[in-house]
Amino acid sequence: MLTKNRGYSLIELMLALLLGSVLLSMVIGLYVTGVSSGAKSLKYSRLRTDLQSIMLIMETDIRRAGYGGSDFLVGSGDTKMVDTFTSDTLKCIVYSYNHDSATAITDTNRMGFKFLPAENEIKFGSGVDPLAAHCDSTGYWEGLSDNNFITITDLTFTESVVSSASASIRSVEIHLSGELAADSDYKYAINTTVQVRNLEL
């Protein structure tokens, strides 16, 4: 006696293949979305970390302005402990502190940070001019930001002073913002206020 073979019909096979293809497409789509989202998160995380690191470097060093004991408190005018300058082409802060036990201010005691929008780079300098308006013409400067990865959109320094008959307390508000060079949709901004620990006499 002959037995009748049972199996899937052609229509059933085609439906199974169709459903399998749909499920596979959904899985691949979820995977690609996850990978893309993860890559973007990593880039944004680096953008944020880089800008926070630059801000921390500036904040820590500016806070030291005037340091050196009672015989080395930076005064006013050309020798004041902090000076800032802002224009469309240059944003700069210069400050002095005694890192080498000097008995008087020398070029090596003058530091600064500057941002030139045309160069899209934040730089740290030593041996700079005591006036921030001239900081781009003197000193030895090294880059802090990676302009291949980050586009710096703004860096500003705003001074404020509280004075008494005997001394002045100076603080600086810093605003820093940037975006990914490859994707301007990813932006990050940070603000901080630095109170200089040493008094101006």
TORVO-156312 format. One record per residue (C-alpha): x, y, z; residue number from 1. Coordinates in nm, 3 decimals. Layout:
! residues N
      c1      c2      c3   n
       X       Y       Z NUM
...
! end
This chain:
! residues 201
      c1      c2      c3   n
   0.000   0.000   0.000   1
   0.138   0.337  -0.102   2
   0.170   0.611   0.159   3
   0.115   0.974   0.077   4
   0.412   1.199   0.163   5
   0.320   1.505   0.361   6
   0.520   1.830   0.367   7
   0.499   2.202   0.319   8
   0.336   2.335   0.011   9
   0.510   2.588  -0.210  10
   0.287   2.865  -0.077  11
   0.372   2.774   0.283  12
   0.744   2.775   0.204  13
   0.718   3.116   0.039  14
   0.529   3.257   0.338  15
   0.791   3.117   0.577  16
   1.072   3.270   0.372  17
   0.890   3.605   0.365  18
   0.839   3.608   0.742  19
   1.200   3.505   0.799  20
   1.323   3.785   0.573  21
   1.109   4.041   0.758  22
   1.240   3.926   1.096  23
   1.599   3.927   0.971  24
   1.557   4.280   0.834  25
   1.422   4.396   1.170  26
   1.714   4.241   1.359  27
   1.969   4.394   1.120  28
   1.797   4.733   1.148  29
   1.808   4.723   1.527  30
   2.175   4.624   1.519  31
   2.272   4.903   1.280  32
   2.075   5.156   1.486  33
   2.246   5.039   1.805  34
   2.593   5.057   1.652  35
   2.529   5.403   1.505  36
   2.387   5.532   1.833  37
   2.682   5.390   2.024  38
   2.933   5.555   1.791  39
   2.758   5.891   1.823  40
   2.749   5.859   2.201  41
   3.123   5.792   2.207  42
   3.193   6.097   1.993  43
   2.976   6.321   2.211  44
   3.140   6.179   2.523  45
   3.484   6.265   2.387  46
   3.368   6.615   2.289  47
   3.239   6.674   2.642  48
   3.549   6.522   2.805  49
   3.791   6.724   2.590  50
   3.616   7.054   2.663  51
   3.590   6.976   3.035  52
   3.963   6.891   3.044  53
   4.055   7.219   2.873  54
   3.835   7.409   3.117  55
   3.993   7.233   3.416  56
   4.345   7.319   3.293  57
   4.253   7.687   3.255  58
   4.066   7.703   3.585  59
   4.346   7.540   3.785  60
   4.624   7.755   3.642  61
   4.439   8.088   3.653  62
   4.351   8.024   4.018  63
   4.724   8.031   4.100  64
   4.770   8.389   3.977  65
   4.982   8.590   4.220  66
   5.096   8.286   4.416  67
   5.435   8.311   4.586  68
   5.401   8.443   4.938  69
   5.371   8.793   5.082  70
   5.672   8.920   4.887  71
   5.517   8.831   4.551  72
   5.164   8.961   4.527  73
   5.103   9.098   4.180  74
   4.986   9.459   4.176  75
   4.796   9.674   3.927  76
   4.839   9.817   3.578  77
   5.098   9.631   3.373  78
   5.170   9.409   3.674  79
   4.818   9.316   3.780  80
   4.771   8.946   3.835  81
   4.502   8.891   3.567  82
   4.421   9.077   3.245  83
   4.167   8.982   2.978  84
   4.092   9.094   2.624  85
   3.806   9.009   2.387  86
   3.759   9.100   2.021  87
   3.621   8.932   1.709  88
   3.967   8.800   1.620  89
   4.124   8.733   1.961  90
   4.011   8.613   2.304  91
   4.291   8.615   2.560  92
   4.371   8.605   2.930  93
   4.717   8.664   3.078  94
   4.821   8.619   3.440  95
   5.135   8.594   3.653  96
   5.244   8.365   3.932  97
   5.574   8.280   4.096  98
   5.647   7.920   4.001  99
   6.026   7.947   4.037 100
   6.079   8.142   4.365 101
   6.172   8.459   4.177 102
   6.211   8.780   4.376 103
   6.052   8.986   4.097 104
   5.822   8.920   3.802 105
   6.004   8.797   3.492 106
   5.881   8.683   3.151 107
   5.878   8.321   3.268 108
   5.623   8.414   3.536 109
   5.370   8.538   3.279 110
   5.126   8.281   3.139 111
   4.820   8.299   2.920 112
   4.544   8.126   2.728 113
   4.422   8.252   2.393 114
   4.171   8.162   2.125 115
   4.195   8.285   1.769 116
   3.870   8.201   1.585 117
   4.053   8.202   1.250 118
   4.280   7.919   1.370 119
   4.007   7.733   1.562 120
   4.246   7.641   1.842 121
   4.290   7.719   2.211 122
   4.654   7.768   2.309 123
   4.853   7.797   2.632 124
   5.149   8.033   2.640 125
   5.440   8.132   2.862 126
   5.659   8.441   2.849 127
   5.363   8.643   2.722 128
   5.304   9.018   2.724 129
   5.151   9.142   3.054 130
   4.867   9.308   2.861 131
   4.614   9.065   2.715 132
   4.552   9.287   2.412 133
   4.911   9.214   2.302 134
   4.924   8.846   2.396 135
   4.923   8.730   2.034 136
   5.247   8.912   1.955 137
   5.476   8.756   2.218 138
   5.535   8.433   2.407 139
   5.567   8.064   2.335 140
   5.234   7.901   2.257 141
   5.121   7.539   2.240 142
   4.784   7.403   2.131 143
   4.541   7.255   2.384 144
   4.250   7.164   2.157 145
   4.237   6.922   1.863 146
   4.091   7.120   1.573 147
   4.061   6.803   1.364 148
   3.801   6.673   1.610 149
   3.654   6.981   1.780 150
   3.545   7.315   1.641 151
   3.572   7.573   1.920 152
   3.273   7.803   1.879 153
   3.345   8.041   2.166 154
   3.585   8.114   2.450 155
   3.536   8.427   2.659 156
   3.691   8.558   2.979 157
   3.501   8.814   3.189 158
   3.673   8.982   3.485 159
   3.509   9.106   3.802 160
   3.675   9.275   4.100 161
   3.573   9.338   4.460 162
   3.797   9.606   4.612 163
   3.863   9.746   4.956 164
   4.101  10.014   5.080 165
   4.384   9.763   5.117 166
   4.334   9.494   4.852 167
   4.127   9.361   4.563 168
   3.977   9.018   4.509 169
   3.957   8.926   4.142 170
   3.750   8.657   3.974 171
   3.714   8.546   3.613 172
   3.407   8.395   3.449 173
   3.499   8.156   3.167 174
   3.261   8.042   2.893 175
   3.372   7.764   2.657 176
   3.169   7.600   2.383 177
   3.244   7.367   2.096 178
   3.104   7.114   1.852 179
   3.219   6.809   1.664 180
   3.417   6.909   1.356 181
   3.253   6.630   1.157 182
   2.897   6.692   1.280 183
   2.788   7.033   1.407 184
   2.468   6.883   1.551 185
   2.676   6.767   1.848 186
   2.749   7.067   2.071 187
   2.864   7.120   2.428 188
   2.908   7.432   2.641 189
   3.052   7.482   2.987 190
   3.078   7.782   3.221 191
   3.275   7.834   3.539 192
   3.386   8.118   3.764 193
   3.742   8.120   3.895 194
   3.820   8.321   4.206 195
   4.187   8.407   4.217 196
   4.310   8.296   4.558 197
   4.570   8.568   4.602 198
   4.490   8.931   4.673 199
   4.593   9.229   4.462 200
   4.753   9.492   4.682 201
! end
